[in-house]
């Protein structure tokens, strides 16, 4: 992209604008998804047809529909354009939020959460970020998007319990829909329009590589590990809010006082391990240590 070549040393103003605006779109969407985690199990006990399994399904089904539609949405963005796919995904996400906000049974909440996940825009966002940045600055843009996910998770752990005390879970779902609409405004008015859109191997799926990727045993091991990590996270939030309220005697509006210090301490503990792994080449020992700590935490 010729208009970006004037800034060879660092990210150009347009590249920085693209990275920050796309990060904000991702963060708005993920904030809405994450805010439900610390409060939904408390809300679900009063819904028609509730069971522990359905509570977990309602929390986690967005991940299933997102996983199924992520690659098709990314491929569609190659043909139809990045922005239309992202806007369409955010509209589907907002629709799911409205359905969940109006639900009075577990079945309808599950439908709403499935629709939220069906607004699978991550691949299109990554592809658009690749379109709008030069190769030497692409990792920085991806890192900013990754940071936005982490920050939105931390913010959601605080905001979820507080907003639940003010407007309840239906209100949080409604706010989630509003955040999605805010993301659309960012896409339309703030995110730059790419000069050229093309497939990027580093940012999206390439159909002719599917077979090769699925034959990589080590990669499949990592995929399975990520699956288990997310399953543990989802399962934890099926029971943790109830444990904090019923066994620890902590009011639901104050659960953030537990989650926030835990997050801060985990980040502080994680940083030296990352440095140890990256700079000294101890990736596998640190990886195994993290798994052992996770097992110990779950047993504890």
N, C-alpha and C positions, 0 to 999 in steps of 0.2 A: 504494500500500500504506500504509494509514493508520498502521500501527504503526511506520513508519519516519519519520513526519513530525516527530517531536519533535527531530530533529537537523538543522536546516536549514543550519547553517554548514559542517559537514564530514560525512564518512561516519559513519553511526551505528555503534554497536558490532556490530549484527547485519549491517550491510552489510560492515563490515571482516572480520567472521568469515566471511561468505560468500565474499568475494574471496580471502582467504588460504587457506581450505580448498579452494576450487576450484583455486586456483593449485597447491596441493600435489598434488591429484589429477592435474592435467595434468603436473606435474613428475615424479611417480613414473612415469607412463607413458612420457614422453619420455626420462627417464633410462635406462629399460630398453632403449628403441630405440637410443639414441645410444651406449650402452656397447659395442655390437657393432661399430660403425664402425671404430675403430682397430685391431681385432684379428681380424676375421673373415677377411680375405684370407690371413692367416698360417695360420689353422686350416683353411681350405677346401682347401688343397693336399693334405691327407691324406684327403679324402672321396671316396667312390666316384662316378665320373662327373664329376669336376670339370673345368671349362674356364674360361678367363677370363670369357667371356660369362655363364656360369651363376653365377659368383661375383658379378658385377655384378648379375645378376637377383635373386640371393638377398638382396643388400644392399638393393636398391631396390624390390622388388616390394611391400613393405608400403605404399609410397606410392601404388602403382596401386590396390590394393584399398581403401585409405583414401579416395582421391579418388573412386572409383566409389560408395562407400557413405556418404560424408559427408553429402550432401544428403538421401538417403532416411532416414538415421538422425535427422537434424535434424527432418524432417517427421514422422517417427514419434513423436518426443518431444513434438510438439504434441498428438498424439492420446492417447498412452499414458502421458505423464508424463516429466519429465526424468530423475528418479532411476532408474526402471526401465531406461531406455535406456542410461544411463551404466553402471549395474551390469552389464547384459547385455553391453555392449561390453567392459568390463574382464574379464568371464568368458571371452569369446571370445579376448581378448588373452592371458589366462593360459593358455588351452588351446593357443594357437599357440606360446607359450613352452615348454610341456611337450613338444609335438611336436618343436620344433627341438632341445631339449635331448637328446632320445632318438634323434635322427637319426644314421644312419651313411652317408647318401648325400646328394648335392646335391638330388635331387628332394624328399626328405622335408624338408630344411631350407627349401627354397623354399616348400613347402606350409605349414610352420610360420610362416614370415615373412608369407605371404599372410594367414594367419589372424590374425596380430598386427595387420596393417593393417585387417582386416575389423572389428576392434573400434573402429570409427570414432566417437569420442565428442566430438570437438572442437566440432562444431556444437551438440550438446546441452549441453555445458558452457557455451558462450558464451550460449546461450539461457537457461540457468538463472541465469547471472550477471546477465543482463538482467532476469529475473524478480525477483531478490533485491536489486536496486539501483535507486535513483531515477535518472532520466535525467541529472541534473546530476552524478552521481557514477559513471556507467556507464563513462566513459572511464578513470577511475582503476582500476576493477576490471579492465578489459581490459588496461590497462598492467601491472598486477600479474601477470596471467596471462602476458603477453608476456615479462616479466622472468623468470618461472619457467622459460620455455622456454630462454632464453639461459643462465641459471645451470645448468640441467640439462645443457645441451650442454657447458659448460665443465667441470662436474664429471665428466661421462662420459669426456671426453678424458683425465682423470687416472685415474679409477677403472677404466676398461676395461683398459688395459695391466696395472695392478696386480692386478686380480682375475683376469685371464687367467693371470698367473704363479702365483696361489694355487689357483684352481679350474678353470681352463681355460674355453673358450668354452661347453661344455655347462653348466658351473656358472653362467656369466653368464646364460645363457638361463633356468636354474632360478631364479636370483635375480630376474630380470625378472618371472617369474610370481608370485613372492612379493610384489614391489612392486605388481603389479596387484591382488592380494588386499588389500594394505594400502590401496590406493586405494579399494576397496570399503568397507572399514571407515570410512574418512574420510567417504565419501558417506553412509553409513547413520547414523553417530553424530555427525558434526561439521557437515556442510553443512546449513544451515537448510532447512526445507521451505517452498516459496513459497506465499503465500496464493492467488495466481492465476497461472496459466501461460497465456501468449498469445503469438502470433507477434510477433517484433520485427524490423522491417526493417533495423535497424542491426546485428543480431547473427546473422541466419540467412537462408537463402534463402526467397524468396517466389515460388511457382510462376508466378504471373501476370506476373512481371517478367523471366522467363528470356529471352524473345525480345528484349526491350529491352536487356538487359545484353549479350547475345551480338552485338548490332549496334553496340556501342560500340567503334569501331576503336582508340581510344587505350587503352581498358581491355584489349582483346585483346593489344595490344603489351606492356603490363605483365604480363599473364598469361604470355605467351610468355617474357618476360625471367625471371620467377620460375621457370618450367619449366626454362629453361637453367641458372639458378643452382643449382637442386637437382640437375640432371643432372651438372653439373661437380663438385659436392660428392661425390655418390655415386661418380662415376668416379674421383675423386682417391683415395678410400679403397680402391679396388680395387688401386691400385698403390703408394700412399705407404707403407703398412706394409712392403711387400716391399723398396722402395727404401731405407727407413731401416735395415732389417735386413741386406740383402744387399750394398748398395753403400756405405752410410754406416757399416756395422759397429756399429750401435747395437742392443743387446739389446732384445728385444720388451718386457720389463718396464720399460724405461727410456724408451720412446717418449713417455710423458707429459712428460718433460723437454723435448721439442721442442714438443709441442702446446700446453702451458700458456703458455710465454713468447710464442708466436705469438699466442695468443688475447688475452693481456694487452696486447701491443703493438698488436694490431689495434683493440681497444676504445679505447685511448688515442689512436690516430690517427684513429679514427672520430668521436670526440666533437666536436673542433673543426670537422670537416666538416659534421656535423649542425647545429651552431650556425650555421655560415655559411649553410647551405641554408635553415634555418627563419627565422632572425631577419633575414637580409639578402635573402631572396627569390632566392637563387642555386641553386634546386633542380635545374634542368636541367644547369648546368655541373658541379655536384657529382656528379650522377647519371652524366654522361658520363665524368667523371674516375674514378669508381669502376669503370666498365666497362673503361676503359683500363688501370687498375691490375690488374684481374682478368686481362685478356688478357696483360699483361706478366708477371704471376706464372706463368700457365700456360706461356707460352713459356720463361720462365726455368727 
